[in-house]
Amino acid sequence: MILVVGATGQLGGLIARMLLDQGKPVRILVRPGSAYEPLVAAGARAVTGDLKAPESLVAACQGVDAVVTTANSVSRGGEDTVASVDDAGNANLIEAA
């Protein structure tokens, strides 16, 4: 199982689709309200979580063999910053994996 974080973005979505096309099992980390249904229809399994919520990442990482992340604060906007997403969020993901 490969976890793709950032799969609702342009690059992450391409990576998730390539993996699915190769027959790989793919799990995607999605935030509430994100448009992930096409990836689920293509065969991905969605799990709800957020890089800023470490407890959600533990469940997302259970049973995965690899993690690919393209998530960043630029695409998120709002109150998300380089410090909260790119730095701390990805550190949370590494810790959970």
PyRosetta script that sets phi, psi and omega in degrees:
from pyrosetta import init, pose_from_sequence

init()
pose = pose_from_sequence("MILVVGATGQLGGLIARMLLDQGKPVRILVRPGSAYEPLVAAGARAVTGDLKAPESLVAACQGVDAVVTTANSVSRGGEDTVASVDDAGNANLIEAA")
pose.set_psi(1, 133.4)
pose.set_omega(1, 178.6)
pose.set_phi(2, -115.6)
pose.set_psi(2, 125.1)
pose.set_omega(2, 176.6)
pose.set_phi(3, -91.1)
pose.set_psi(3, 125.9)
pose.set_omega(3, 175.9)
pose.set_phi(4, -111.8)
pose.set_psi(4, 118.3)
pose.set_omega(4, 177.6)
pose.set_phi(5, -103.8)
pose.set_psi(5, 126.8)
pose.set_omega(5, -174.4)
pose.set_phi(6, 97.5)
pose.set_psi(6, 17.0)
pose.set_omega(6, -175.2)
pose.set_phi(7, -67.9)
pose.set_psi(7, -17.9)
pose.set_omega(7, 178.2)
pose.set_phi(8, -86.1)
pose.set_psi(8, -3.3)
pose.set_omega(8, 174.5)
pose.set_phi(9, -89.7)
pose.set_psi(9, 176.1)
pose.set_omega(9, -175.3)
pose.set_phi(10, -63.8)
pose.set_psi(10, -56.0)
pose.set_omega(10, -178.0)
pose.set_phi(11, -68.3)
pose.set_psi(11, -46.9)
pose.set_omega(11, 179.8)
pose.set_phi(12, -60.5)
pose.set_psi(12, -37.7)
pose.set_omega(12, 177.5)
pose.set_phi(13, -64.5)
pose.set_psi(13, -40.9)
pose.set_omega(13, 177.4)
pose.set_phi(14, -63.5)
pose.set_psi(14, -42.0)
pose.set_omega(14, 179.2)
pose.set_phi(15, -63.4)
pose.set_psi(15, -46.8)
pose.set_omega(15, -179.8)
pose.set_phi(16, -59.7)
pose.set_psi(16, -44.1)
pose.set_omega(16, -179.9)
pose.set_phi(17, -65.7)
pose.set_psi(17, -39.6)
pose.set_omega(17, 177.5)
pose.set_phi(18, -61.5)
pose.set_psi(18, -43.9)
pose.set_omega(18, 179.1)
pose.set_phi(19, -63.7)
pose.set_psi(19, -43.8)
pose.set_omega(19, 178.3)
pose.set_phi(20, -62.5)
pose.set_psi(20, -41.5)
pose.set_omega(20, 178.6)
pose.set_phi(21, -62.1)
pose.set_psi(21, -27.5)
pose.set_omega(21, 178.0)
pose.set_phi(22, -85.8)
pose.set_psi(22, 1.4)
pose.set_omega(22, 179.1)
pose.set_phi(23, 81.8)
pose.set_psi(23, 13.7)
pose.set_omega(23, 179.8)
pose.set_phi(24, -79.3)
pose.set_psi(24, 144.0)
pose.set_omega(24, 173.8)
pose.set_phi(25, -75.7)
pose.set_psi(25, 127.9)
pose.set_omega(25, -174.4)
pose.set_phi(26, -125.2)
pose.set_psi(26, 132.5)
pose.set_omega(26, 171.0)
pose.set_phi(27, -114.1)
pose.set_psi(27, 138.1)
pose.set_omega(27, 178.7)
pose.set_phi(28, -118.7)
pose.set_psi(28, 137.3)
pose.set_omega(28, 174.8)
pose.set_phi(29, -89.6)
pose.set_psi(29, 122.8)
pose.set_omega(29, -177.6)
pose.set_phi(30, -127.7)
pose.set_psi(30, 147.4)
pose.set_omega(30, 174.2)
pose.set_phi(31, -93.2)
pose.set_psi(31, 150.4)
pose.set_omega(31, 177.6)
pose.set_phi(32, -54.3)
pose.set_psi(32, 135.3)
pose.set_omega(32, 178.2)
pose.set_phi(33, 90.2)
pose.set_psi(33, -6.9)
pose.set_omega(33, 179.6)
pose.set_phi(34, -80.8)
pose.set_psi(34, 154.2)
pose.set_omega(34, -176.9)
pose.set_phi(35, -90.0)
pose.set_psi(35, 87.3)
pose.set_omega(35, -176.7)
pose.set_phi(36, -112.6)
pose.set_psi(36, -4.3)
pose.set_omega(36, -174.6)
pose.set_phi(37, -55.3)
pose.set_psi(37, -40.1)
pose.set_omega(37, 178.7)
pose.set_phi(38, -60.3)
pose.set_psi(38, -34.1)
pose.set_omega(38, 178.4)
pose.set_phi(39, -71.3)
pose.set_psi(39, -37.0)
pose.set_omega(39, 176.2)
pose.set_phi(40, -65.2)
pose.set_psi(40, -41.7)
pose.set_omega(40, 177.7)
pose.set_phi(41, -61.6)
pose.set_psi(41, -28.5)
pose.set_omega(41, 179.2)
pose.set_phi(42, -83.5)
pose.set_psi(42, -7.0)
pose.set_omega(42, 175.7)
pose.set_phi(43, 121.5)
pose.set_psi(43, -4.6)
pose.set_omega(43, 179.4)
pose.set_phi(44, -75.0)
pose.set_psi(44, 152.8)
pose.set_omega(44, 172.8)
pose.set_phi(45, -102.9)
pose.set_psi(45, 128.2)
pose.set_omega(45, -178.4)
pose.set_phi(46, -97.5)
pose.set_psi(46, 141.0)
pose.set_omega(46, 171.9)
pose.set_phi(47, -131.7)
pose.set_psi(47, 133.9)
pose.set_omega(47, -177.5)
pose.set_phi(48, -82.7)
pose.set_psi(48, 134.7)
pose.set_omega(48, 178.3)
pose.set_phi(49, -177.4)
pose.set_psi(49, -176.6)
pose.set_omega(49, -178.0)
pose.set_phi(50, -154.0)
pose.set_psi(50, 139.9)
pose.set_omega(50, 178.2)
pose.set_phi(51, -58.4)
pose.set_psi(51, -25.8)
pose.set_omega(51, -179.8)
pose.set_phi(52, -86.9)
pose.set_psi(52, 1.4)
pose.set_omega(52, 178.6)
pose.set_phi(53, -121.1)
pose.set_psi(53, 86.2)
pose.set_omega(53, -173.6)
pose.set_phi(54, -53.5)
pose.set_psi(54, -35.1)
pose.set_omega(54, -178.6)
pose.set_phi(55, -63.4)
pose.set_psi(55, -30.1)
pose.set_omega(55, 179.2)
pose.set_phi(56, -74.4)
pose.set_psi(56, -22.7)
pose.set_omega(56, -177.1)
pose.set_phi(57, -78.3)
pose.set_psi(57, -28.2)
pose.set_omega(57, 178.9)
pose.set_phi(58, -61.5)
pose.set_psi(58, -48.1)
pose.set_omega(58, 179.0)
pose.set_phi(59, -64.8)
pose.set_psi(59, -39.2)
pose.set_omega(59, -178.9)
pose.set_phi(60, -63.7)
pose.set_psi(60, -32.6)
pose.set_omega(60, -176.0)
pose.set_phi(61, -89.2)
pose.set_psi(61, -9.3)
pose.set_omega(61, -178.0)
pose.set_phi(62, -62.6)
pose.set_psi(62, 125.8)
pose.set_omega(62, 175.3)
pose.set_phi(63, 78.9)
pose.set_psi(63, 9.1)
pose.set_omega(63, 179.5)
pose.set_phi(64, -91.4)
pose.set_psi(64, 149.2)
pose.set_omega(64, 177.9)
pose.set_phi(65, -96.6)
pose.set_psi(65, -23.1)
pose.set_omega(65, -178.5)
pose.set_phi(66, -153.5)
pose.set_psi(66, 152.7)
pose.set_omega(66, 177.0)
pose.set_phi(67, -125.7)
pose.set_psi(67, 130.7)
pose.set_omega(67, 174.5)
pose.set_phi(68, -119.0)
pose.set_psi(68, 127.3)
pose.set_omega(68, 178.0)
pose.set_phi(69, -128.0)
pose.set_psi(69, 132.9)
pose.set_omega(69, 173.6)
pose.set_phi(70, -123.2)
pose.set_psi(70, 6.6)
pose.set_omega(70, -177.3)
pose.set_phi(71, -66.9)
pose.set_psi(71, 142.5)
pose.set_omega(71, 176.8)
pose.set_phi(72, -155.8)
pose.set_psi(72, 163.2)
pose.set_omega(72, -176.3)
pose.set_phi(73, -72.0)
pose.set_psi(73, -24.4)
pose.set_omega(73, -177.6)
pose.set_phi(74, -61.2)
pose.set_psi(74, -44.0)
pose.set_omega(74, -177.6)
pose.set_phi(75, -76.8)
pose.set_psi(75, -17.0)
pose.set_omega(75, -176.1)
pose.set_phi(76, -85.7)
pose.set_psi(76, -40.6)
pose.set_omega(76, -179.5)
pose.set_phi(77, 68.0)
pose.set_psi(77, -165.6)
pose.set_omega(77, 179.2)
pose.set_phi(78, 64.6)
pose.set_psi(78, -136.3)
pose.set_omega(78, -177.3)
pose.set_phi(79, -83.1)
pose.set_psi(79, -4.3)
pose.set_omega(79, -179.3)
pose.set_phi(80, -72.7)
pose.set_psi(80, 137.5)
pose.set_omega(80, -177.0)
pose.set_phi(81, -129.1)
pose.set_psi(81, 169.6)
pose.set_omega(81, 174.8)
pose.set_phi(82, -57.6)
pose.set_psi(82, -41.6)
pose.set_omega(82, -178.6)
pose.set_phi(83, -66.5)
pose.set_psi(83, -41.6)
pose.set_omega(83, -174.4)
pose.set_phi(84, -81.4)
pose.set_psi(84, -29.5)
pose.set_omega(84, -176.8)
pose.set_phi(85, -107.3)
pose.set_psi(85, -60.5)
pose.set_omega(85, -174.5)
pose.set_phi(86, -63.9)
pose.set_psi(86, -41.0)
pose.set_omega(86, -177.9)
pose.set_phi(87, -89.9)
pose.set_psi(87, -70.6)
pose.set_omega(87, -175.7)
pose.set_phi(88, -66.1)
pose.set_psi(88, -41.0)
pose.set_omega(88, -178.6)
pose.set_phi(89, -62.9)
pose.set_psi(89, -46.1)
pose.set_omega(89, 178.6)
pose.set_phi(90, -70.2)
pose.set_psi(90, -30.3)
pose.set_omega(90, 173.4)
pose.set_phi(91, -64.6)
pose.set_psi(91, -39.9)
pose.set_omega(91, 175.9)
pose.set_phi(92, -60.2)
pose.set_psi(92, -41.6)
pose.set_omega(92, -179.5)
pose.set_phi(93, -64.8)
pose.set_psi(93, -43.4)
pose.set_omega(93, 178.4)
pose.set_phi(94, -61.5)
pose.set_psi(94, -43.5)
pose.set_omega(94, 179.5)
pose.set_phi(95, -62.4)
pose.set_psi(95, -41.6)
pose.set_omega(95, -178.6)
pose.set_phi(96, -69.5)
pose.set_psi(96, -33.6)
pose.set_omega(96, -177.9)
pose.set_phi(97, -73.8)
pose.dump_pdb("model.pdb")
